[in-house]
Structure formats: C-alpha cells, structure tokens
C-alpha cells in the first residue's frame, strides 16, 4: 500500500512551497487508496514552536488536506534514532569520529580551497577496540556513516535518473557529540519505521537524498521511491520568497481567497492540470498521476490565483456564496439591508474574491456611493444633461412586471434611435450611475437586478450630480 508523508519543520507558517508538497502527497495517497502521514519535524528545539505547529495544522485543515496518521512528532522518536546509530556502529556501517570542531576547522583551513572541505575520513580506520576504549575514557565523539565508494543513484519519480559520485559525499554525522541525532538520520529512521513508500518533497532536498540512500544501504534496507518537486518561482523567475509578497498560505484567507481555489492553484503548480476553471477536489484526485508531475519550475502567478478564485465564486451554489458574503457585507456595512439573490448572482460573475463581491453589492443597498473619478471625467456631460431626463421617463414607462433586461434594452435602444444618438451614450453613464464604476456585468442585467425604482433613483442622482457640477 502506498504510504506518503508530509514532514514540515515547525519553524514558520505553512508556506506556498510546503503546501504544494503536502498537496501532491495527499493527491497521490487519495488516488491510490493509500495513506497520508503527517510528521512534524520538531528536532530543532530553538526554532520549533508549538504555535508554528498549530499554524501548519491550521493551514492544512483550511486547504482541506486531512491526514490518516499523526501528527507524529519527530522529537518523540529521539531514542529510536539514537538506537539506530548504535546499531550501525555495531555492524560497522558507522564509526566514532573523535575529531573536535576546532581540529576539523584547522584541517579545513589548511586546504588551498577551504570551501571544498569534506570530512577527510581521519577516524575511519580506528579499530573497534581503540574506538571503544576512547569512548569509555570519556572522549567526545560523533558517529559518522561510512559512505561506500561508487555511485549513489535513484530513479526520481519527477526528475528521472539522478546519480551522485559517492566520493563527493562526506561521511556524514548521524549522532552529534551531545547524542542528538542529525536530520538525515532522523528522517531515514522515521520514514522507515513509518513504512513510507514514496518520499515526495521539494527539490531543495535533492542533496540530502544520496545521504539518506547511503543510510538505507548501510542498514541493508531498500530505500523508498523519491520524487523532487521543482521550485516555485516568483514572477521575476527567482525562487519564491517573502520579497514576492505573502508566502504564508493561510494569509490568503484574509485576502478573500477560498480554500478550494488555493487547492486548485497549488495543484496546478505541480500536477499537469492547466484548467481554466476551478475543479472539485475529487476531480483533481481523479486526474492526478504521479508519473505526470511537472518537471520544470512553476511560476507563482497571483493573477491566476485571483482568476481561479473568481471562477469558483462565479460557479458555486448561490446558497454557499451567500453564506460567505453576508458576514463580510454585514461587517463592512452593518446597517444596510443585504441585497437579494438576483444582485448576488449577477455581481459574483465579476468578483475575484468575497470582499470584492461584498463591496460590489453596496450600490444595491445604498445610493450614496462615489463615482469613479476617471470614468466621470470621460463622460459627455452635455449628452447626459440633454438625454437622461428623457431616458428616465422612457424607462419609467415600463410596467413593473415587465421590468426585465430584454424590455429595458428594447426601450433604451428605441430611445437612442429617437434621439439620434448611439446607445453607448446612454449605457456608459448608466453604468457609472448604477455602480459608481466603469466596468460591470451587462448594464441591462444590472437594471433588472437592481429593480425599477432603485435604478431610476440612481439615474436621477447621477443626472442631478452632473447638473449641479
Ligand atoms: N522537515 C523538512 C522541511 O521542512 C522536510 C524533510 C523531508 O521532507 O524529508 O523542509
């Protein structure tokens, strides 16, 4: 059975890259009927905090990523990791290294190119007897993994065959002199004891993989499959970072992004899924194929996130969207009545997020909104002054029950013809007077959704405004 894991270090919020990793793992588990394990890698005691652990769990839950096992805490397994390093010491795949930090530093600085330093294997050849004796005498030591010569290779699920020359990898430390296990040892020990079959993580971990494979080999265990997801880049094609704006996933909640939109967006930055609509989670699972993960970096495209969010808002059941927008509207305008379904349904077609929809609904509830200054300046004031009283009169002749987009359009166009003007001369100012803006859904739908009385009142207000100016 497939068993994947997401293994965040709780040293910060769940960021875009981490969330994408979690999501790809989750999709693979769901697709294959496997299990998704959550493991919190909290071994860096100074940088890990319970608040950040909670923030990561909140971020995952917000996205709809559920876990079948865990959260396990890596720090709780310290003893198992220590045991494992001693097991390796006993079978000779690891050895004690007695070189002090200062000594290593000195040898490093003796090199012509100190930056190319790798542990030189000085303690590799110490006999078991001598090693035990020095340990018993109380000398400080670390335990290092003996990396065998040759090549370390794996068939990366995303990147294909990857091969490292083992001589480029130093005999890595498994256990520090204070007996704390290192990251690579802990990860291998946990992945193995948790029965992980696929390790899918960010490309920034590629350099750890040969070290981890070496540990598996030393233990005589077949390593799991590895897959390394390409980087996520900012619009400037540099690695996504705080410089590019918010990278914490949950912060997008406050920007009006809905979790399913974020889910789609993240999925499209790893899986081959370039849809111009927002899919249900089940549909994404259905389409997901591990073998078809994207090989090249994805660019974090904020506009696309907005676009997907807008698609979701435009397509979700009206009840659900009302549930989302009413509280926001009430917070912004506590004393105004919430507009009816017709208004919500119309205005959501253009809104990219919930707060945007709430503000777009304001003109349906009140008529004291500002007019967009730029649009106002472009209006032909003379034409409005000349034609709008007549337009109001014309539209008011439509009987209440016939107040529909089709009837309104007919009347407006007929009136334009009577006056020998282009319909645009009526449409553009009407849009501004009804919404305060230069862009909106179809003006005729807008008239219909706003209702006869409110529409005419807003046209009158606009006309008076121009006359007064
Ligand atoms: N804890 C590591 C991180 O947050 C991930 C380790 C792994 O996936 O192997 O980057």
Boltz pocket constraint, residues with backbone or C-beta under 6 A from the ligand:
constraints:
  - pocket:
      binder: B
      contacts: [[A, 7], [A, 8], [A, 9], [A, 41], [A, 187], [A, 200], [A, 201], [A, 205]]
      max_distance: 6.0
